[in-house]
Amino acid sequence: MRVVTDGALVVRRTAGDGESPLYDPGRRVHLNVVALARGGGAGQLTPNGGSIEMRDSVFDEVVLWSGRPKVVATPMLYLVGAAVCGVTSAISTASAVVVSKALDASPNQLLAFAAWMASLAVAFSYLPRWWRSELEYMLTDRHIVVQRGKLRRSIERRSISYARIHWNPKHPGVGDLELVRAVPTGALRRRLSIVLTGVVAPDRVWAILRGVVPSAPAGDGHRLLSQRLDEGERVLWSAHPADGWHKWLPSGLRGVGSVLLGVLLGSFAVVTAVHAVRSIRIVTAAGMDPESVSFVALVASLSLTIVLLVAAGAAMLYMSVVRPARLAARTRYLITDRRVLIQRGDEELHLDRSRIVDVIDAPGAGGLRDVFLVLDGPRARAVAASGAFGEAPGAGLQPVLHRVTDVDSVRQILRPA
């Protein structure tokens, strides 16, 4: 038996086991995480040198790794929802003051709506963090399990097609590990994935899932992928999407629709601002004191409405035009003798080449080609959420190489043996 110390992980392997591939269900991975030198929440198991064997109560399988979230954060979508609900609550409260003071009418309905929106803002801000704080992760011989109390989700290790890693920009070395399974296309298409949020060194956890000892530089999301390869892994081909003005064009009907919606919201903001100025002049001429509570509440209500419309329109334009172009400039493709790797800013995609059964290229922007990787899985041959068969593009990285200039080299390297 030999002990390999790898930074935060202490890995114990039996001599002669070698590397057990993730996708071979007939072989068991003799790899246990005994302890973590630092960072409660990354994972732990068998503290007495492996003398105590932990088993999952449902699958009755040996637990090779267990962990909890190290960093618990609210997802950006919920933060945006909380901000929108909070601003809407403030607008309703200011409108209630105007109705009560200036019109001598009952503001109960407006105040009730404001209270409801404020409650939603608090819920969006704190409920996701509360839910994630109690999550537990387990890796067994055959399954990956995410559990919270009596609720649990699991996925078979052999059915995992690829992994996506989302590094936390505020907490170096911490990120989310998303495990995705290829699913059928057509009417049966669906998304099957499981996410381990806020784990320390997610690329090391992925290495454990694959049955290999993590490399020394693993766990540092600031390093390039080419600096965090497995021991003995070689880069055969590398590239990045061809640069050009086409990257500033919205992609697909969803992108075009988002641009149109952003422009429409901006137009509404301009129209609202014009009417707001006119309304303020009218009420001032009618005798409303500019220093009164009613006047201040009216100005605050109109101003917050305009700010909300402008922010929503700008966000739509940024997400559909600016952000994709900036991410394209930070994208890099790597093909090694074992895997296909994609790095885009703080996101990464790790795909084992044994999962690729075909390579399809299609016309892309600027006269270039997009290369789609067709994946194979248990009872499924497809590309999970990749767009190769018409699915709408998702928010994360997909097994697609966009705007590639050397398609023939990619085909030759990835040609099934």
Secondary structure, DSSP 8 states (H G I E B T S, - for coil): -EEEEETTEEEEE-TT-----TT-TTS---EEEEEESS-TTS----TTTT-S--B-TTT--BEEEEE--SS----HHHHHHHHHHHHHHHHHHHHHHHHHHHS----HHHHHHHHHHHHHHHHHHHHHHHHHHT-EEEEESSEEEEEETTEEEEEEGGG--EEEEEE-TTSTTEEEEEEEE----GGG---EEEEEEEEESHHHHHHHHHTS---TTTT-TTS-GGGS--TT--EEEEE----SGGGGS--HHHHHHHHHHHHHHHHHHHHHHHHHHHHHHHHHHTT--TTSHHHHHHHHHHHHHHHHHHHHHHHHHIIIIIHHHHHHHTEEEEEESSEEEEEETTEEEEEEGGGEEEEEEEE-GGG-EEEEEEEEETTEEE-TTSSTTS----SS--SEEEEES-HHHHHHHH---
